[in-house]
Amino acid sequence: MKHNILRLPSVKARTGLSRSTIYLRISGSSFPAPISLGGRAVGWIESEIEEWLQRQIEASRRTEA
């Protein structure tokens, strides 16, 4: 199975969230956790970020209706 890995700048651009908000939500288990890429590098699995975005969109649409 092929996985695309996103680094923090890409995650920030796709979600519109700041670094501190991303890590705050990770600690609260409301955002996908990064995976270790070795050393001090981490990345996020693109499909997990896309699924999170889709859930946010759906939740937003439900509250507007």
VMD Tcl script that builds the backbone (N, CA, C; Angstrom):
set m [mol new atoms 195]
animate dup $m
set s [atomselect $m all]
$s set {name element resname resid chain x y z} {
  {N N MET 1 A 0.842 -1.176 0.000}
  {CA C MET 1 A 0.000 0.000 0.000}
  {C C MET 1 A 0.892 1.246 0.000}
  {N N LYS 2 A 0.569 2.193 -0.852}
  {CA C LYS 2 A 1.359 3.409 -0.974}
  {C C LYS 2 A 0.775 4.501 -0.072}
  {N N HIS 3 A 1.640 5.161 0.683}
  {CA C HIS 3 A 1.230 6.257 1.553}
  {C C HIS 3 A 2.006 7.507 1.180}
  {N N ASN 4 A 1.300 8.609 1.063}
  {CA C ASN 4 A 1.967 9.896 0.900}
  {C C ASN 4 A 2.127 10.511 2.273}
  {N N ILE 5 A 3.300 11.044 2.524}
  {CA C ILE 5 A 3.606 11.654 3.813}
  {C C ILE 5 A 3.642 13.168 3.645}
  {N N LEU 6 A 2.955 13.865 4.525}
  {CA C LEU 6 A 2.945 15.325 4.530}
  {C C LEU 6 A 3.784 15.831 5.689}
  {N N ARG 7 A 4.602 16.825 5.427}
  {CA C ARG 7 A 5.350 17.475 6.492}
  {C C ARG 7 A 4.498 18.618 7.041}
  {N N LEU 8 A 4.914 19.182 8.154}
  {CA C LEU 8 A 4.123 20.181 8.870}
  {C C LEU 8 A 3.672 21.358 8.005}
  {N N PRO 9 A 4.535 21.961 7.184}
  {CA C PRO 9 A 4.043 23.091 6.372}
  {C C PRO 9 A 2.855 22.716 5.476}
  {N N SER 10 A 2.866 21.511 4.938}
  {CA C SER 10 A 1.748 21.065 4.100}
  {C C SER 10 A 0.495 20.827 4.923}
  {N N VAL 11 A 0.658 20.261 6.106}
  {CA C VAL 11 A -0.492 20.027 6.988}
  {C C VAL 11 A -1.107 21.363 7.396}
  {N N LYS 12 A -0.272 22.320 7.743}
  {CA C LYS 12 A -0.767 23.651 8.106}
  {C C LYS 12 A -1.517 24.291 6.943}
  {N N ALA 13 A -0.981 24.176 5.731}
  {CA C ALA 13 A -1.622 24.774 4.557}
  {C C ALA 13 A -2.966 24.112 4.254}
  {N N ARG 14 A -3.040 22.810 4.381}
  {CA C ARG 14 A -4.286 22.095 4.062}
  {C C ARG 14 A -5.373 22.323 5.106}
  {N N THR 15 A -4.977 22.434 6.365}
  {CA C THR 15 A -5.976 22.535 7.430}
  {C C THR 15 A -6.286 23.973 7.826}
  {N N GLY 16 A -5.357 24.880 7.584}
  {CA C GLY 16 A -5.532 26.247 8.040}
  {C C GLY 16 A -5.236 26.424 9.513}
  {N N LEU 17 A -4.685 25.383 10.138}
  {CA C LEU 17 A -4.371 25.430 11.569}
  {C C LEU 17 A -2.908 25.813 11.775}
  {N N SER 18 A -2.634 26.417 12.921}
  {CA C SER 18 A -1.256 26.747 13.268}
  {C C SER 18 A -0.565 25.524 13.861}
  {N N ARG 19 A 0.755 25.591 13.949}
  {CA C ARG 19 A 1.531 24.500 14.538}
  {C C ARG 19 A 1.053 24.206 15.956}
  {N N SER 20 A 0.882 25.238 16.753}
  {CA C SER 20 A 0.492 25.015 18.157}
  {C C SER 20 A -0.901 24.402 18.256}
  {N N THR 21 A -1.818 24.810 17.395}
  {CA C THR 21 A -3.170 24.238 17.415}
  {C C THR 21 A -3.145 22.784 16.980}
  {N N ILE 22 A -2.343 22.459 15.983}
  {CA C ILE 22 A -2.227 21.069 15.537}
  {C C ILE 22 A -1.751 20.195 16.695}
  {N N TYR 23 A -0.677 20.610 17.374}
  {CA C TYR 23 A -0.146 19.796 18.471}
  {C C TYR 23 A -1.080 19.771 19.679}
  {N N LEU 24 A -1.811 20.843 19.908}
  {CA C LEU 24 A -2.807 20.860 20.987}
  {C C LEU 24 A -3.906 19.841 20.694}
  {N N ARG 25 A -4.374 19.801 19.460}
  {CA C ARG 25 A -5.417 18.848 19.082}
  {C C ARG 25 A -4.899 17.413 19.080}
  {N N ILE 26 A -3.639 17.213 18.734}
  {CA C ILE 26 A -3.051 15.873 18.811}
  {C C ILE 26 A -3.060 15.397 20.265}
  {N N SER 27 A -2.669 16.280 21.187}
  {CA C SER 27 A -2.638 15.892 22.605}
  {C C SER 27 A -4.033 15.611 23.140}
  {N N GLY 28 A -5.042 16.211 22.532}
  {CA C GLY 28 A -6.425 15.954 22.923}
  {C C GLY 28 A -7.080 14.857 22.103}
  {N N SER 29 A -6.315 14.174 21.285}
  {CA C SER 29 A -6.779 13.065 20.437}
  {C C SER 29 A -7.864 13.477 19.449}
  {N N SER 30 A -7.854 14.750 19.021}
  {CA C SER 30 A -8.845 15.183 18.040}
  {C C SER 30 A -8.205 15.542 16.698}
  {N N PHE 31 A -6.965 15.101 16.492}
  {CA C PHE 31 A -6.256 15.322 15.233}
  {C C PHE 31 A -5.305 14.145 15.040}
  {N N PRO 32 A -5.108 13.709 13.797}
  {CA C PRO 32 A -4.220 12.561 13.576}
  {C C PRO 32 A -2.802 12.813 14.101}
  {N N ALA 33 A -2.254 11.810 14.736}
  {CA C ALA 33 A -0.890 11.901 15.260}
  {C C ALA 33 A 0.113 11.711 14.126}
  {N N PRO 34 A 1.259 12.369 14.225}
  {CA C PRO 34 A 2.291 12.179 13.207}
  {C C PRO 34 A 2.995 10.842 13.402}
  {N N ILE 35 A 3.713 10.440 12.371}
  {CA C ILE 35 A 4.558 9.254 12.459}
  {C C ILE 35 A 6.006 9.708 12.436}
  {N N SER 36 A 6.863 8.938 13.067}
  {CA C SER 36 A 8.286 9.251 13.085}
  {C C SER 36 A 8.909 8.875 11.749}
  {N N LEU 37 A 9.703 9.800 11.218}
  {CA C LEU 37 A 10.420 9.545 9.975}
  {C C LEU 37 A 11.904 9.318 10.240}
  {N N GLY 38 A 12.255 9.286 11.510}
  {CA C GLY 38 A 13.640 9.088 11.896}
  {C C GLY 38 A 14.237 10.374 12.418}
  {N N GLY 39 A 15.143 10.246 13.350}
  {CA C GLY 39 A 15.740 11.436 13.945}
  {C C GLY 39 A 14.659 12.288 14.597}
  {N N ARG 40 A 14.648 13.560 14.259}
  {CA C ARG 40 A 13.627 14.457 14.811}
  {C C ARG 40 A 12.545 14.803 13.799}
  {N N ALA 41 A 12.510 14.076 12.689}
  {CA C ALA 41 A 11.550 14.359 11.625}
  {C C ALA 41 A 10.262 13.563 11.822}
  {N N VAL 42 A 9.139 14.241 11.627}
  {CA C VAL 42 A 7.836 13.580 11.660}
  {C C VAL 42 A 7.043 13.996 10.430}
  {N N GLY 43 A 6.034 13.217 10.136}
  {CA C GLY 43 A 5.139 13.521 9.028}
  {C C GLY 43 A 3.778 12.925 9.306}
  {N N TRP 44 A 2.815 13.354 8.528}
  {CA C TRP 44 A 1.447 12.882 8.680}
  {C C TRP 44 A 1.059 12.107 7.435}
  {N N ILE 45 A 0.264 11.055 7.612}
  {CA C ILE 45 A -0.231 10.276 6.494}
  {C C ILE 45 A -1.339 11.088 5.824}
  {N N GLU 46 A -1.157 11.343 4.542}
  {CA C GLU 46 A -2.062 12.221 3.806}
  {C C GLU 46 A -3.524 11.767 3.917}
  {N N SER 47 A -3.778 10.484 3.798}
  {CA C SER 47 A -5.155 9.991 3.848}
  {C C SER 47 A -5.803 10.273 5.203}
  {N N GLU 48 A -5.034 10.225 6.289}
  {CA C GLU 48 A -5.586 10.528 7.610}
  {C C GLU 48 A -5.958 12.001 7.724}
  {N N ILE 49 A -5.144 12.871 7.133}
  {CA C ILE 49 A -5.445 14.303 7.149}
  {C C ILE 49 A -6.682 14.575 6.310}
  {N N GLU 50 A -6.785 13.931 5.148}
  {CA C GLU 50 A -7.958 14.114 4.289}
  {C C GLU 50 A -9.229 13.625 4.981}
  {N N GLU 51 A -9.153 12.489 5.676}
  {CA C GLU 51 A -10.314 11.980 6.423}
  {C C GLU 51 A -10.708 12.946 7.531}
  {N N TRP 52 A -9.735 13.499 8.237}
  {CA C TRP 52 A -10.024 14.468 9.291}
  {C C TRP 52 A -10.718 15.694 8.702}
  {N N LEU 53 A -10.201 16.189 7.573}
  {CA C LEU 53 A -10.824 17.344 6.920}
  {C C LEU 53 A -12.258 17.040 6.517}
  {N N GLN 54 A -12.503 15.857 5.977}
  {CA C GLN 54 A -13.857 15.482 5.563}
  {C C GLN 54 A -14.797 15.442 6.764}
  {N N ARG 55 A -14.332 14.907 7.897}
  {CA C ARG 55 A -15.164 14.882 9.112}
  {C C ARG 55 A -15.470 16.295 9.590}
  {N N GLN 56 A -14.490 17.192 9.490}
  {CA C GLN 56 A -14.711 18.581 9.902}
  {C C GLN 56 A -15.752 19.236 9.007}
  {N N ILE 57 A -15.681 18.994 7.720}
  {CA C ILE 57 A -16.649 19.558 6.772}
  {C C ILE 57 A -18.045 19.026 7.079}
  {N N GLU 58 A -18.164 17.709 7.265}
  {CA C GLU 58 A -19.462 17.111 7.551}
  {C C GLU 58 A -20.046 17.641 8.857}
  {N N ALA 59 A -19.229 17.757 9.888}
  {CA C ALA 59 A -19.707 18.283 11.179}
  {C C ALA 59 A -20.158 19.731 11.026}
  {N N SER 60 A -19.441 20.496 10.251}
  {CA C SER 60 A -19.800 21.894 10.036}
  {C C SER 60 A -21.118 22.012 9.292}
  {N N ARG 61 A -21.328 21.167 8.302}
  {CA C ARG 61 A -22.559 21.217 7.512}
  {C C ARG 61 A -23.766 20.782 8.344}
  {N N ARG 62 A -23.583 19.822 9.230}
  {CA C ARG 62 A -24.694 19.349 10.084}
  {C C ARG 62 A -25.162 20.448 11.016}
  {N N THR 63 A -24.234 21.226 11.546}
  {CA C THR 63 A -24.615 22.260 12.507}
  {C C THR 63 A -25.264 23.460 11.826}
  {N N GLU 64 A -25.013 23.631 10.520}
  {CA C GLU 64 A -25.600 24.755 9.785}
  {C C GLU 64 A -27.022 24.464 9.342}
  {N N ALA 65 A -27.371 23.198 9.196}
  {CA C ALA 65 A -28.684 22.830 8.646}
  {C C ALA 65 A -29.796 22.958 9.644}
}
mol reanalyze $m
mol bondsrecalc $m
mol representation Tube
mol addrep $m
